[in-house]
Amino acid sequence: MTQYSTSGCIVMVAAVPGQRHVEVRLAGDLDRDAEPALSDAIAQVAALSPDSVSVDLAEVAFAGSALPNFLARLVGVVPQVLAVRVCRPRLMHRSVLDASGMAQILMISSPSVRAHASL
């Protein structure tokens, strides 16, 4: 597992052993200050060349435009758009994803569904 952080934001990236799946766990505030950590995480995901990615939002306290921007960039490094799954979004996260149009192109799990336990 690799961890990236900035003031107020932590991003953890982990490859699932034996699979071409990567899990990304976000925590804290996803605002403009989070951009360096988010960019580093995208580079790590791209280097792992996964077939699918899960993004866990359960620990995200604030999600501004950095969230849909991050997810759009993440979709660009995964072979299939529907291979990016957003896990455990709260109402605030859903609102941001709906307003940005990202909810229409991503698989979004219900808030009660936990991302893979390996993180």
N, C-alpha and C positions, 0 to 999 in steps of 0.2 A: 504494500500500500504506500502510495506517495501522498504527502500532504502539502498543500500550498495555503498560505495565509497572508492577509493584509489586515489592517486595523478594522476589526468588526466582521471579518469574513474568513471562514475556513472552508477549503475544498479538499476532499479526500478522493483519490482515484485508486481503484483496486481492480486487477484482473482476476476473474474467477478461474481458479486452477482447473485445467482440463477442458476448458470451454473458450470460445472466442467471444466472451462476454465481459464487458467492463461495467463496474458500478461506480457511480459518482455520487458522493454525499455532500450536500451543501449545508452550511450552518452560518447563522448570523445575518448580516445585512447585505443584500445584493444591490448595491448602488454603484455609482461611478468609481468609488474607491476600491471596489472589489475587482475591477477590470484586470489588473496584473495577475491575480491568482486565478481568475477564470480563464485568461489566455494561456497561462501555463498548463492548466488542466486540459484544455483543448489540445494543446501540443502533445501532452502525454497520451491522451486518448488516440490521437492520430498515429502516434508511434506504435501503439499496441495493435493497430489495424483490426478492431473488433468487428464482428458481424452484428452485434447488438449492444445497446447501452441502456442502463437503468439510471435515472437521476432521482435521488431521494430528496424531497423538499421538506421533510418533517421538522427539521431544525432551523428552517429559514424564518427569521423574525420579520424581515422587511424585504419585499421584492418590488423593485422599480423596473425601469426599462432594461436594466442589466440582465434580468432573467430571460425575457424572450430573445434578446440579442445573443446571450450565451447559448440558448437552445438552438437558435437558427444556425449559429456557427458550428455547433456540435453536429447537427444534422448533415452539414457539409462534409464531415470527415467519416461518416458512417455510410456504407454502401446503399442502404435502403432507408428512406425517410421513416417508414413505420418501424424501423428497428430501434428507435429511441422511445423509451417508455419513461413517463414521469410518474413517480410513486409518492404517495401520501401528501398530495397538495392540500392546502387549506383553502378556504373560501377566497382569501386575499390572493393567493397564487392563481386560482382558477379565474378570478376577475382579470388579472393582468394577462393571462394567457388568452382569454376570450377576447379582450380588447385589442390585443396585438395580432390576432388571427392564428396564433400558434396552436390553439386548442384544436383547430380543424386539421392539422397535419401531424399531430403527435398522438401516441397512445397514452392515455391518462388513466391511471389506476385510481380506485376510490381511496379516500383518506385512510380507511382501515386496513388497506393492503400494505404490508411491510415489504420494503425492498429486501433483497437477499441479505441474509444474516452474516455474511462473511466480512462485512465492513465493520 
